[in-house]
């Protein structure tokens, strides 16, 4: 297993990505349920941010 100098950054990206995904899904679902398209858009934005953070974490881990 490779050693990283920035383990806290990787942990923040991982947890931040997971939290953003979960929060985004919940916001989008509640916006859909109650008929607020703005909340659906915000929820989708959170999901996209979460996916980007997780992909960046995976790419960083697989480098080197």
C-alpha positions in Angstrom: 0.0 0.0 0.0 1.4 3.4 -1.0 2.0 6.0 1.7 0.5 9.4 1.1 1.6 12.7 2.5 -1.9 14.2 2.4 -4.0 11.5 4.1 -6.3 14.1 5.8 -7.1 15.6 2.4 -8.1 12.2 1.0 -10.3 11.6 4.0 -11.9 14.9 3.6 -12.6 14.3 0.0 -14.0 10.8 0.7 -16.3 11.9 3.6 -17.2 15.1 1.9 -18.2 13.2 -1.3 -20.3 10.7 0.6 -22.0 13.4 2.7 -22.7 15.5 -0.5 -24.1 12.5 -2.3 -26.4 11.5 0.6 -27.5 15.1 1.3 -28.0 15.8 -2.4 -30.1 12.7 -2.9 -32.3 13.7 0.1 -32.7 17.2 -1.0 -33.6 16.2 -4.6 -36.0 13.6 -3.4 -37.8 16.0 -1.0 -37.9 18.7 -3.8 -39.5 16.1 -6.1 -41.9 15.0 -3.5 -43.2 18.4 -2.6 -43.0 19.8 -6.2 -40.1 22.3 -5.8 -37.9 22.2 -8.9 -35.4 24.5 -7.3 -34.7 22.0 -4.6 -34.4 19.2 -7.2 -31.7 21.3 -9.0 -29.8 22.0 -5.7 -30.0 18.3 -4.8 -28.6 17.3 -8.2 -25.8 19.9 -7.8 -24.9 18.3 -4.5 -24.9 14.8 -6.0 -22.6 16.1 -8.8 -20.2 17.7 -6.3 -20.1 14.5 -4.3 -19.4 12.4 -7.4 -16.6 14.8 -8.4 -15.0 14.6 -5.0 -15.1 10.8 -5.0 -13.7 10.5 -8.5 -10.9 12.9 -7.6 -10.1 10.8 -4.5 -10.0 7.6 -6.6 -7.8 9.2 -9.3 -5.4 10.6 -6.8 -5.2 7.2 -5.1 -4.4 5.4 -8.4 -1.7 7.8 -9.4 1.9 6.8 -9.0 
